[in-house]
Amino acid sequence: MTGKNLIAGLLLATLAAGPAVAQADDAAYCAKLGDYATRYLGDPGGQGGTRPDFDIMEGIADCRQGRTAEGIAILEKKIRAKGFTPPQRDAG
């Protein structure tokens, strides 16, 4: 393999990995939002815990089913509507 072919191959591999990394970051952020919303916005549950309301449950379900854009939108909207600031995305 020539140097140019090697560089081209590495560039293609890097570009192909980009969307997968972004999806993993979105999935992690989506889960973080779900945990945050459940903890701070959830309704009182048994044994001193909280349980999510239907909007939060919908957002969490979207996250778990790979619809991270929809889940993130629902959860961020719910968090802001209750007067909270959504948590920061982890630097990746």
C-alpha positions, -999 to 999 in steps of 0.1 A, spaced: 0 0 0 14 34 -9 16 63 14 -13 81 -4 -35 50 -2 -27 46 35 -36 82 42 -68 79 22 -78 47 40 -72 63 74 -92 94 64 -121 72 53 -120 52 84 -120 83 106 -149 98 87 -169 66 90 -163 65 127 -176 101 132 -213 93 131 -210 63 154 -192 85 180 -218 112 177 -246 86 182 -229 72 212 -225 107 226 -262 115 220 -272 82 236 -251 90 267 -265 125 269 -300 113 264 -296 88 293 -281 115 314 -311 138 308 -335 109 316 -317 103 349 -317 140 357 -354 145 349 -364 115 369 -344 126 399 -354 163 400 -387 164 383 -402 130 390 -433 125 411 -429 111 446 -426 74 445 -424 46 470 -396 42 495 -385 78 492 -377 77 455 -392 94 425 -409 81 394 -410 98 361 -442 114 347 -455 104 312 -435 130 293 -403 119 310 -411 83 303 -417 91 267 -384 108 264 -366 80 281 -383 54 258 -372 74 228 -336 74 241 -337 36 247 -351 30 212 -324 50 195 -345 80 187 -321 103 206 -330 135 189 -366 131 199 -358 120 234 -333 148 240 -359 174 227 -386 160 250 -364 158 281 -347 192 276 -381 209 271 -395 192 302 -365 202 323 -367 238 311 -404 240 316 -399 232 353 -374 260 357 -343 239 356 -312 240 334 -304 208 316 -271 192 325 -241 198 303 -230 173 277 -198 156 287 -169 168 266 -159 140 242 
